[in-house]
Amino acid sequence: MNNKQINILMLTQMQPDIPHALPGGGFVTLTLFTDRFGSQLHLLTVSNGRLAFTVILERGMDIGEIKLESEKISWERDERYLLHPDHVDLSDNEHSGWDSGFYAAVAAIGPEIFGTPDEVRTVHGTGSYSPALLESLRLVWDERQICLEGIVPVRGYGTLPVYEKTIRIITNYGAAALFRKDTVRNLTDTAQPVDDGYHIQLSGAFISGGGSYVLPVTAKKLLLRDSAPPEKDPFAVYAAETRLDPIRCYQYVPEPVEGLSDLPQVRDYCAASGDGQELTAEMLVNTGNDAAAYVIRSLQCYPRSLLAKRAIEDCMYALEPCKTRPNSMKQKTIDGEVVYVGPRGQCTGWIILGATRDRVEIDTLTHLIRSAAR
């Protein structure tokens, strides 16, 4: 950002339901939401004039909804699932209680070991159930872009804190994409495993008539987990009226996708993350091939992927960039997948998330991604 033109707005300076105007037709608005148990959550809506997204401060700064030119591209999820973390019992249902409070379009995984739960660990970790420090929240902008920053002390499983996250969400005025970067700090004097990632739901109305996943792997590389019934086409996204239960969860190792660094939305943000990293991309596209949503990220940050599909009362077609496969700590150790951060050390991970109705852009991304599949 240009330091001469920088502007800063702290959360403590904002009044609920009063938009603060930003350049390029953008704005930021604070909303106070009361969940069904009577607890209050702070929601920030940030718009760059084209793309708008909400950030749930009490939920680890998860991104709640995403809209492009007022069209919702994230999934439809009933607000009864939008809960303060005090009302989500992660130990419920054999440590799988996360689903009772699963609402966000972009929900944090980890930073604790995620996957197969045990006596201590839950399926998705506690990052998504950790309130941000409200006094740390600030919006920074210049003549080119907007940046939301905040600190999240991670709830964890014990009495002493182990992790803290610094989160930055950046978007350029008029862009159809955003950049999210999470920095996880080890607060202890011993090395700690860090197993973060994101559970991303981009199955909005644009894909309600059906569509497909576009992935940088072939179908034979998709490993169906948990003895779920196989599908004829694992890439399929079914029309909204089609029921899909039980959940289908596939794990895979995405291939690097060549040419992504030349895309404008990647050039806009990758300077903030360090160049030279291998990139990959995954996308959901509708049957008409005229609407799509995608996730681009560094394989250095997140070398593994999951996709999760379930359609009961709502349609979840998820992408999950992650560090490891969702196994037990013992299995991850055997497989050599566990990533450790040293005493008082830190690591970063980032994604670029966007949407488009441009057929040329969709065709370009489809070609790049499918060309990587082996």
C-alpha positions in Angstrom: 0.0 0.0 0.0 1.0 3.6 -0.6 1.9 4.9 2.9 1.3 8.5 1.8 -2.3 7.7 0.9 -3.2 5.2 3.6 -6.4 5.4 5.6 -7.2 3.5 8.8 -10.6 2.8 10.4 -10.7 0.8 13.7 -13.7 -1.4 14.6 -14.0 0.7 17.7 -14.8 3.8 15.6 -17.6 2.1 13.7 -21.3 2.4 14.5 -23.7 -0.5 13.8 -25.7 -0.4 10.5 -24.0 2.9 9.3 -22.0 2.3 6.1 -18.6 3.9 5.9 -18.0 4.9 2.2 -14.8 3.7 0.5 -13.3 4.6 -2.9 -14.7 3.0 -6.0 -18.2 2.6 -4.7 -17.0 0.4 -1.9 -18.1 0.5 1.7 -17.8 -1.2 5.1 -20.7 -1.8 7.5 -20.8 -3.3 11.0 -23.8 -5.4 11.8 -24.7 -6.9 15.2 -26.3 -10.3 14.9 -28.0 -12.2 17.7 -27.9 -16.0 17.4 -30.7 -18.3 18.4 -29.3 -18.6 21.9 -29.2 -14.9 22.4 -25.5 -14.3 22.0 -24.2 -11.4 19.9 -21.8 -11.6 17.0 -20.1 -8.8 15.1 -20.3 -9.1 11.3 -18.3 -6.8 9.0 -19.5 -6.4 5.4 -16.7 -5.2 3.1 -17.4 -4.2 -0.5 -14.9 -3.1 -3.2 -17.7 -1.8 -5.3 -18.2 -5.1 -7.1 -17.4 -8.0 -4.7 -18.8 -7.9 -1.2 -18.1 -10.3 1.7 -19.0 -10.6 5.4 -16.5 -11.5 8.1 -17.7 -13.1 11.3 -15.5 -11.7 14.0 -16.4 -14.2 16.8 -15.9 -17.1 14.4 -12.2 -16.8 13.7 -12.8 -14.1 11.1 -14.5 -16.7 8.9 -16.0 -15.3 5.7 -19.7 -15.7 6.0 -21.1 -14.8 2.6 -19.7 -13.7 -0.7 -21.6 -11.8 -3.4 -20.5 -10.6 -6.8 -22.5 -7.7 -8.1 -25.2 -8.6 -5.6 -25.4 -12.2 -6.7 -24.6 -14.6 -3.9 -21.9 -17.0 -5.0 -21.5 -18.8 -1.7 -23.8 -21.5 -0.5 -27.3 -20.9 1.1 -27.1 -21.9 4.7 -29.8 -21.2 7.3 -28.9 -18.6 9.9 -29.7 -21.0 12.7 -26.2 -22.4 12.1 -24.6 -19.0 12.6 -23.7 -19.4 16.3 -21.5 -17.8 18.8 -18.7 -20.4 19.5 -20.0 -20.6 23.1 -22.9 -22.5 21.7 -21.0 -25.0 19.6 -20.0 -28.2 21.5 -17.1 -29.5 19.5 -17.0 -32.7 21.6 -20.5 -33.6 20.7 -21.3 -36.5 18.3 -17.9 -38.1 18.8 -16.0 -34.8 18.5 -17.8 -33.9 15.3 -20.0 -31.2 16.8 -18.7 -28.6 14.4 -21.5 -29.3 12.0 -24.1 -27.7 14.4 -22.4 -24.4 13.9 -21.2 -24.8 10.3 -22.3 -21.7 8.4 -19.4 -19.8 6.7 -18.5 -19.7 3.0 -14.9 -19.8 4.1 -14.4 -21.6 7.4 -10.9 -22.1 9.0 -9.5 -25.6 9.5 -7.0 -26.2 12.3 -4.6 -24.8 13.2 -4.5 -27.9 15.5 -4.3 -31.4 13.8 -7.5 -31.9 11.8 -9.1 -35.1 10.6 -9.8 -38.2 12.6 -10.9 -37.1 16.1 -9.6 -38.6 19.3 -10.0 -38.0 23.0 -8.8 -34.5 22.7 -8.8 -33.4 19.0 -11.9 -32.5 17.1 -12.4 -32.9 13.3 -11.7 -29.4 12.2 -9.7 -27.9 15.1 -10.7 -24.7 17.0 -9.7 -21.8 14.7 -13.2 -21.4 13.4 -14.5 -21.2 17.0 -12.1 -18.6 18.3 -13.3 -14.9 18.7 -11.0 -12.2 17.2 -9.7 -9.5 19.5 -12.2 -6.8 18.6 -9.7 -4.0 19.5 -7.3 -5.5 16.9 -9.7 -5.2 14.0 -8.9 -2.4 11.5 -9.7 -1.6 7.9 -6.8 -0.1 5.9 -7.2 1.3 2.4 -5.5 3.4 -0.2 -6.3 4.5 -3.7 -5.9 0.8 -5.0 -7.1 -1.7 -2.4 -8.8 -2.5 0.9 -7.3 -4.6 3.6 -9.1 -6.0 6.7 -6.7 -7.1 9.5 -7.3 -8.8 12.9 -5.8 -11.0 15.5 -7.4 -14.3 16.6 -6.2 -16.0 19.8 -6.9 -19.6 19.0 -9.2 -21.3 21.6 -7.4 -24.6 21.7 -8.0 -27.6 23.9 -6.2 -26.7 27.1 -6.0 -23.8 29.6 -2.8 -22.3 28.2 -2.8 -20.7 24.7 -0.8 -22.5 22.0 -1.6 -20.6 18.8 -2.5 -17.1 17.7 -3.5 -16.1 14.2 -3.1 -12.8 12.3 -5.5 -12.6 9.4 -5.5 -10.2 6.4 -8.2 -10.1 3.7 -7.3 -7.9 0.8 -9.4 -6.9 -2.3 -8.8 -4.4 -5.1 -11.5 -1.9 -6.0 -13.8 -3.3 -8.7 -12.2 -6.8 -8.5 -14.0 -10.1 -8.6 -11.5 -11.8 -6.3 -10.1 -11.5 -2.8 -6.9 -12.6 -1.2 -6.8 -14.1 2.3 -3.6 -14.7 4.3 -3.5 -16.4 7.7 -0.3 -16.3 9.8 -0.2 -18.9 12.6 2.1 -18.2 15.5 3.3 -20.8 18.0 3.1 -19.1 21.4 4.9 -21.9 23.2 8.6 -22.7 23.8 8.3 -26.1 22.1 7.7 -27.1 18.5 4.0 -27.5 17.7 2.2 -29.1 14.7 0.3 -26.7 12.5 -2.4 -28.2 10.3 -4.5 -25.3 9.0 -6.5 -24.9 5.8 -10.0 -23.8 4.7 -13.4 -25.4 4.2 -14.9 -23.4 1.3 -18.5 -23.5 0.1 -19.0 -21.7 -3.3 -22.2 -23.5 -4.4 -24.4 -20.5 -4.8 -27.4 -20.0 -7.0 -25.2 -19.9 -10.1 -24.8 -23.7 -9.9 -28.2 -24.6 -8.6 -29.0 -26.2 -12.0 -26.0 -28.5 -11.7 -22.4 -28.3 -12.9 -19.1 -29.8 -12.2 -15.8 -29.6 -10.3 -12.8 -28.6 -12.4 -9.7 -30.1 -10.7 -6.0 -30.6 -11.5 -6.3 -34.4 -11.1 -7.9 -37.2 -12.9 -10.9 -39.1 -11.5 -8.7 -42.1 -10.6 -6.7 -39.9 -8.2 -9.7 -39.0 -6.1 -9.8 -41.3 -3.1 -13.4 -41.7 -1.7 -13.2 -41.9 2.1 -15.3 -43.5 4.9 -16.8 -46.3 2.8 -19.3 -43.9 1.2 -21.2 -45.2 -1.8 -19.3 -44.5 -5.1 -20.6 -42.0 -7.6 -20.7 -42.5 -11.4 -19.0 -39.1 -11.8 -17.1 -37.8 -8.8 -16.7 -34.4 -10.5 -20.5 -34.0 -10.7 -22.4 -31.1 -9.0 -26.1 -32.1 -9.0 -29.1 -29.8 -9.5 -30.5 -28.4 -6.3 -33.4 -30.7 -6.2 -31.1 -33.8 -6.2 -30.5 -35.3 -2.8 -27.0 -36.5 -2.0 -26.6 -38.3 1.3 -24.4 -39.6 3.0 -21.6 -37.1 2.5 -19.0 -37.9 -0.2 -15.5 -36.9 0.8 -12.7 -37.3 -1.7 -9.0 -36.7 -0.9 -6.3 -36.0 -3.4 -3.0 -34.4 -4.1 -3.5 -31.5 -6.6 -1.0 -31.1 -9.4 0.8 -27.7 -10.0 -1.1 -25.6 -12.6 1.1 -23.8 -15.1 0.2 -20.3 -16.2 -1.7 -19.2 -13.1 1.0 -16.6 -12.2 0.2 -14.8 -15.5 -3.5 -14.2 -14.6 -4.2 -10.6 -13.5 -6.0 -11.6 -10.3 -2.9 -13.6 -9.3 -0.4 -10.9 -10.2 -2.5 -8.5 -8.1 -2.0 -10.4 -4.9 0.9 -12.8 -5.1 3.5 -10.1 -4.5 2.2 -10.1 -0.9 2.9 -13.8 -0.6 6.3 -14.3 -2.2 6.8 -15.2 -5.9 8.2 -18.4 -7.2 5.9 -20.8 -5.4 4.1 -23.6 -7.3 0.4 -22.7 -7.6 -2.7 -24.8 -8.1 -6.4 -24.0 -8.7 -9.8 -25.7 -8.4 -13.1 -24.5 -9.7 -16.8 -25.0 -9.7 -18.6 -24.3 -13.0 -22.3 -24.5 -14.0 -23.7 -26.6 -16.8 -24.0 -23.6 -19.0 -20.3 -22.9 -18.6 -21.2 -19.2 -18.0 -20.6 -18.9 -14.3 -17.9 -20.2 -12.1 -16.1 -19.7 -8.7 -12.5 -20.7 -8.1 -9.8 -21.0 -5.5 -6.1 -20.5 -6.3 -3.3 -21.1 -3.8 0.3 -22.1 -3.2 1.1 -25.7 -2.9 3.9 -24.8 -0.5 1.1 -23.6 1.9 -1.5 -26.3 1.2 -0.2 -29.3 -0.7 -3.3 -31.5 -0.1 -7.0 -31.1 -1.0 -10.4 -32.5 -0.1 -13.7 -32.1 -1.8 -16.9 -32.7 0.2 -20.3 -33.1 -1.3 -23.6 -33.3 0.5 -27.1 -32.2 -0.4 -29.9 -32.6 2.1 -31.6 -29.4 3.2 -28.9 -27.3 1.7 -26.3 -28.0 -1.0 -22.7 -28.2 0.1 -20.1 -28.7 -2.7 -16.9 -27.8 -0.8 -13.3 -27.3 -1.7 -10.8 -27.8 1.2 -7.2 -26.7 0.7 -5.2 -28.2 3.5 -1.7 -29.3 4.7 -2.4 -33.0 5.3 -4.9 -35.7 4.7 -7.6 -35.9 7.3 -6.2 -38.8 9.3 -5.3 -39.4 12.9 -2.2 -37.8 14.4 -0.5 -41.2 14.5 -1.2 -41.9 10.8 -0.1 -38.4 9.7 3.2 -39.0 11.6 3.7 -42.4 10.0 3.0 -40.8 6.5 5.5 -37.9 7.3 2.8 -35.3 6.7 2.9 -33.4 10.0 4.2 -29.8 9.7 5.9 -28.4 12.8 6.5 -24.8 13.7 9.4 -24.1 16.0 9.2 -22.4 19.4 7.7 -18.9 19.0 7.8 -19.4 15.3 5.2 -18.9 12.6 3.9 -20.0 9.2 1.6 -18.5 6.6 -1.0 -19.8 4.2 -3.0 -18.0 1.6 -5.8 -18.4 -1.0 -7.2 -16.3 -3.8 -10.9 -16.7 -4.1 -12.9 -15.4 -7.0 -15.9 -15.7 -9.3 -16.7 -14.9 -12.9 -19.4 -14.9 -15.5 -16.8 -14.3 -18.3 -16.8 -17.3 -20.7 -13.3 -16.5 -21.9 -12.0 -16.4 -18.3 -13.8 -19.6 -17.5 -12.5 -21.4 -20.6 -9.0 -20.2 -19.8 -9.1 -21.5 -16.2 -10.7 -24.7 -17.3 -7.9 -25.3 -19.8 -5.1 -24.5 -17.4 -6.5 -26.7 -14.6 -7.4 -29.7 -16.8 -4.0 -29.5 -18.6 -2.4 -30.2 -15.2 -4.4 -33.4 -14.5 -2.3 -36.6 -14.8 
